[in-house]
Amino acid sequence: MTTTGLAAHDVWSRLPVGRREYRQDVVVALVLAGGIAISAVLSGAAGMYDDQAPWWVSALMVVANAGPLAFRRRFPMTVAVLVALAFVGTQLLRVPEAIFINFTLFIGLYTVGAWCSDRVRAEFVRWFVIVGMFIWLFLAIVFRWSVPSALPNQGDSLIPPFVANALLSIIINLVYFGAAWYSGNRAWTSAVAKHALQERTAELAVERERTAAQAITLERVRIARELHDVVAHHVSLMGVQAGAARRVLERDPDQAAASLGVVEASARTAVEELRRMLGTLREGDAAAGSDGPDSERIARTTAPSTDSIARIAELADAATTAGHPARYSVVGDVRPVPPTVATVAFRIAQEAVTNVLKHAGPDARADLRLRYLPDAIEVEVTDTGIGSRASRPTTVDATGDPDRPAGSGLGHVGMRERVSAVGGTVEIGPRARGGFLVRAWLPTT
């Protein structure tokens, strides 16, 4: 008869309920009223009491016992007290009915346990009713013992019949009230669990929507970053070469033709990389709908492209062709690196060279270095130009510390995101002796 585990939910209420539940309560009240009336008529005809109550008293008791149940879920505690009083009144007034009034009292006690949100008051009311009913029971037993003619013949039984009768009445009432208490508490606990499950389901639905929205945003950012990496470099190179071709078209047709050849090659390369990127995105969409494990789907959708460290030398050649002499050097023992790290290294170098073409000025020179360290690789791109998009060197690590200054360009943001994704650090900013520096440290273990 305890309410363990319900205290955490005492602020939740099952009430109010809808019209459907109220209609059900009215139906229950009418059915029990009919049962009490039929039982009273039959019991009266069978001579249950010698001096039974008049018919109009019996009618009032029918209403008093069953009528409150029509409001049992609106005012559960009040209804429980009323049906308990009606139960006692039915016997005091000698109304010939002792069957269905037990159902009305049971339902009243059950409703208090099943529907009252204030669990402390619910327990108090039920204890009040139960203690009152046992007092009434003991008074009835004592009254019966005080009338010798009402006691059954003792006979030869080991237990006196009047004692056995009293003990039987007590046991029956203990089972009766215990069942009403337990079933009411179980109904409340079940309702609380159902409510908690519904809340959790709603939270999970909201979380799924939020996660889906975040995934869409992240995918858009990834696509935007890829488009920037693929398009910006080649478009910048094509712009520089087209401008050079326009300036020397009349006095040096051969140089103009060479510049236009670079434009054509850059355009072809850009188209190929865009086609490859779109193919990767389509493979990612197909993989997302597969039945494989989550880790396999993630691995397929985030697989690096074929860009690798070997193509960094092509960037130096492209910058030189565009009029910005560039030197590429490798320091340390060349060794294989993870494909993701290789892709990030290439993209960092590509963005840095693109910025040289766009912002360093016409006379700038570039220097590309790739260093193989014991547990990492380091990509460094410097130039001697005048372009500057940062006020001072900036370092961003994998933690994404928001207190460190960040660059203002989308290219810088993309570089930081890529480096952070592999747990590395990147330094972006003007050099003390002039020019600009991009240096990325990428772990390989």
C-alpha positions, -999 to 999 in steps of 0.1 A, spaced: 0 0 0 29 24 -6 34 50 -33 72 45 -37 85 61 -69 55 85 -74 69 114 -55 89 125 -85 57 129 -105 35 146 -79 33 177 -101 18 158 -130 -20 154 -131 -42 130 -150 -70 155 -147 -89 170 -163 -102 143 -186 -124 146 -217 -161 142 -222 -156 105 -232 -144 97 -197 -171 117 -181 -197 98 -201 -182 65 -190 -185 76 -154 -222 84 -159 -227 50 -175 -210 32 -145 -232 51 -121 -264 42 -139 -254 5 -142 -246 3 -105 -278 22 -95 -298 -3 -115 -279 -32 -98 -285 -17 -63 -322 -12 -70 -327 -47 -83 -307 -62 -54 -327 -42 -29 -360 -53 -43 -350 -90 -44 -333 -89 -10 -364 -72 5 -387 -99 -10 -364 -126 5 -368 -110 39 -333 -98 46 -345 -76 74 -376 -80 95 -382 -43 97 -366 -30 65 -366 6 54 -394 21 34 -391 21 -3 -384 58 -6 -355 55 19 -342 26 -3 -345 48 -33 -325 76 -16 -298 51 -7 -296 39 -43 -289 74 -54 -266 81 -25 -245 50 -33 -243 52 -71 -249 88 -79 -215 102 -67 -197 78 -91 -209 99 -120 -183 126 -108 -156 102 -95 -129 114 -118 -138 151 -113 -138 150 -75 -123 116 -66 -116 123 -29 -151 138 -22 -168 109 -40 -149 83 -19 -160 99 13 -197 102 1 -199 66 -10 -184 54 23 -210 74 42 -237 60 19 -224 25 26 -227 29 63 -261 47 60 -275 18 39 -268 -6 67 -279 17 95 -312 24 78 -317 -13 71 -319 -10 34 -319 -46 21 -288 -45 -1 -253 -58 7 -239 -67 -28 -235 -38 -52 -227 -12 -25 -194 -31 -20 -187 -23 -57 -194 14 -53 -171 17 -22 -144 -3 -40 -146 20 -71 -145 51 -49 -113 40 -31 -98 28 -64 -104 62 -81 -87 81 -53 -55 60 -58 -57 60 -96 -66 97 -103 -55 120 -75 -23 140 -83 -18 150 -47 -5 117 -34 -3 128 2 -40 138 4 -49 107 -16 -33 85 11 -49 105 39 -84 102 24 -80 65 18 -67 59 53 -95 80 67 -122 59 49 -106 26 56 -101 33 93 -136 45 95 -149 14 79 -130 -8 103 -143 11 132 -178 5 118 -170 -32 114 -157 -35 150 -188 -18 163 -210 -42 144 -191 -72 158 -193 -59 193 -230 -52 189 -235 -87 176 -216 -102 206 -237 -81 230 -269 -98 218 -268 -134 229 -296 -144 207 -277 -132 177 -247 -154 184 -245 -188 165 -246 -221 184 -210 -229 196 -213 -266 190 -181 -287 193 -158 -266 170 -123 -257 182 -128 -220 174 -160 -205 188 -183 -196 159 -187 -160 168 -149 -156 169 -145 -174 136 -172 -152 121 -155 -120 134 -121 -131 121 -136 -140 87 -152 -106 84 -119 -89 93 -99 -110 67 -124 -103 40 -123 -66 46 -85 -66 47 -84 -82 13 -111 -59 0 -95 -27 10 -60 -39 2 -71 -48 -33 -87 -13 -38 -56 4 -25 -32 -17 -46 -51 -15 -78 -55 22 -75 -18 27 -70 -9 4 -98 -32 24 -122 -15 56 -111 20 42 -116 10 29 -150 -4 63 -160 28 80 -148 50 56 -168 28 61 -199 30 99 -195 68 97 -191 71 75 -222 50 99 -242 71 129 -231 103 110 -239 89 100 -273 81 137 -280 115 147 -269 131 121 -292 110 133 -321 121 169 -315 157 157 -311 155 138 -344 142 169 -361 169 190 -346 196 164 -356 182 162 -391 183 200 -394 219 201 -381 229 173 -405 214 193 -434 232 224 -422 265 205 -419 260 189 -453 254 224 -468 286 237 -451 305 207 -464 292 212 -500 299 249 -498 335 242 -486 341 217 -514 327 240 -540 349 268 -527 379 246 -528 372 233 -563 359 265 -579 379 293 -563 413 281 -572 406 273 -608 384 304 -614 411 326 -598 437 310 -620 415 314 -651 409 350 -642 446 358 -639 455 340 -671 426 355 -691 437 390 -679 473 382 -690 462 370 -724 441 401 -729 471 424 -721 495 406 -745 471 395 -772 483 420 -798 520 422 -790 527 386 -780 501 362 -795 521 331 -785 521 342 -748 484 349 -751 478 315 -766 497 299 -737 476 318 -712 444 308 -729 457 272 -728 461 274 -690 425 288 -688 412 258 -709 431 233 -687 419 249 -655 383 249 -667 386 212 -676 401 204 -643 374 223 -624 347 205 -643 363 171 -636 366 179 -599 330 191 -597 318 159 -614 339 139 -590 325 158 -560 289 154 -572 295 117 -577 307 114 -541 276 132 -529 254 108 -548 273 79 -534 267 94 -500 230 97 -506 228 60 -517 249 49 -487 226 68 -463 197 46 -474 216 13 -471 211 -13 -444 247 -14 -433 259 -3 -398 261 34 -390 299 33 -390 301 19 -425 276 45 -438 295 73 -422 328 60 -436 313 58 -471 297 93 -470 328 110 -456 354 92 -477 381 116 -489 385 124 -526 414 114 -548 432 147 -541 464 140 -523 498 154 -514 512 144 -548 492 172 -564 507 200 -543 535 203 -569 508 210 -595 497 240 -575 532 254 -576 533 250 -613 499 266 -617 510 296 -597 542 299 -617 522 298 -650 499 325 -636 528 349 -632 537 342 -595 569 322 -594 565 294 -569 589 269 -554 579 236 -540 601 216 -516 597 185 -495 616 182 -461 620 148 -444 615 112 -455 585 108 -477 560 82 -463 524 73 -468 499 93 -448 462 87 -441 440 96 -471 419 121 -451 451 139 -439 465 139 -475 432 155 -488 433 182 -461 469 190 -468 461 194 -505 431 216 -498 450 238 -474 478 243 -500 452 249 -527 434 276 -507 467 293 -498 478 294 -534 444 307 -545 448 336 -520 483 343 -534 468 347 -569 439 369 -556 455 390 -529 493 389 -530 498 414 -558 513 411 -593 549 408 -582 545 383 -554 564 350 -552 553 319 -534 570 292 -515 554 258 -508 569 234 -483 558 200 -471 576 187 -440 574 151 -428 576 150 -390 577 119 -368 540 119 -360 526 145 -384 530 164 -416 533 202 -419 521 222 -449 535 257 -453 527 283 -479 543 317 -478 544 346 -502 561 380 -506 530 399 -516 511 427 -499 478 409 -494 466 405 -458 433 393 -444 443 390 -408 456 414 -383 480 390 -367 489 353 -367 461 330 -356 463 294 -343 433 272 -342 435 237 -327 410 208 -327 392 221 -297 379 251 -317 387 276 -289 364 305 -295 386 330 -277 413 329 -304 410 354 -332 396 341 -365 401 352 -401 373 369 -419 374 350 -452 354 319 -461 386 303 -473 402 308 -439 371 294 -422 372 263 -444 409 257 -437 402 259 -399 373 235 -402 393 210 -422 423 211 -399 401 208 -368 384 178 -383 416 158 -383 428 172 -349 455 195 -362 464 232 -358 467 260 -384 485 293 -383 472 320 -407 484 356 -409 509 382 -421 546 376 -417 568 400 -397 591 405 -427 563 410 -452 540 387 -471 515 361 -458 519 328 -441 497 297 -439 511 268 -419 491 237 -410 502 209 -387 483 176 -394 487 145 -372 493 112 -390 490 89 -360 
